[in-house]
Amino acid sequence: MTLVFWIVMGLAAGWLKRVIFPGRPGGFVPTLVLAVIGALIGGYIATYFTTGDLAALHPAGFASALLGALLMLLVASKLRI
């Protein structure tokens, strides 16, 4: 279930980015995919360093998933991908 929440957080971050910055380069689907990838990476890293259990729900995993999604979108926008 944790992976599903990370994916949902990534989708929400990607959708929010497209709502706030609609005229930026890149399409809607690539933005969502990048945000989901960032959320999965961030959530996995936080879970690895806290408990190592992907089945457990941890606030650090959620915060890191959100941070990972935002960081991935920031890097993509700076690189103009």
C-alpha positions in Angstrom: 0.0 0.0 0.0 2.9 2.4 0.6 3.9 2.3 -3.0 0.4 3.3 -4.0 0.5 6.3 -1.7 3.8 7.4 -3.1 2.4 7.1 -6.6 -0.6 9.1 -5.6 1.6 11.8 -4.0 3.7 12.0 -7.2 0.6 12.3 -9.4 -0.7 15.1 -7.1 2.6 16.9 -7.2 2.7 16.6 -11.0 -0.8 17.8 -11.4 -0.3 20.7 -9.1 2.8 21.7 -11.0 0.9 21.8 -14.3 -1.9 23.8 -12.7 0.5 26.4 -11.3 2.8 26.6 -14.3 0.6 25.8 -17.3 2.8 27.5 -20.0 6.0 25.7 -19.1 7.6 23.3 -21.7 6.8 19.6 -21.4 3.5 17.8 -21.6 1.0 16.8 -19.0 1.9 13.1 -19.0 5.7 13.5 -18.9 5.3 15.8 -15.9 3.2 13.2 -14.1 5.7 10.5 -14.9 8.6 12.5 -13.7 6.8 13.3 -10.4 5.9 9.7 -9.8 9.5 8.6 -10.4 10.7 11.2 -8.0 8.2 10.2 -5.4 9.1 6.5 -5.7 12.8 7.3 -5.4 12.4 9.7 -2.5 10.0 7.4 -0.6 12.2 4.4 -1.1 15.3 6.2 0.2 13.5 7.4 3.3 12.1 3.9 4.0 15.5 2.3 3.4 17.1 4.6 6.0 14.3 4.4 8.6 13.0 0.9 8.8 13.7 -0.9 5.5 10.2 -2.2 5.3 8.2 -1.1 2.3 4.9 -2.4 3.7 4.9 0.0 6.6 3.5 3.5 6.4 5.9 6.1 7.8 5.6 9.9 7.8 9.3 10.1 6.8 8.5 8.1 3.7 5.6 10.4 2.7 7.6 13.6 3.3 10.5 12.2 1.3 8.2 11.0 -1.5 6.8 14.5 -1.8 10.2 16.1 -1.6 11.5 13.7 -4.2 8.7 14.5 -6.6 9.2 18.2 -6.2 12.9 17.9 -6.6 12.5 15.8 -9.8 10.1 18.4 -11.3 12.5 21.2 -10.3 15.5 19.5 -12.0 13.4 18.8 -15.1 12.2 22.4 -15.4 15.7 23.7 -14.9 17.1 21.4 -17.6 14.0 22.2 -19.8 13.1 18.5 -20.3 
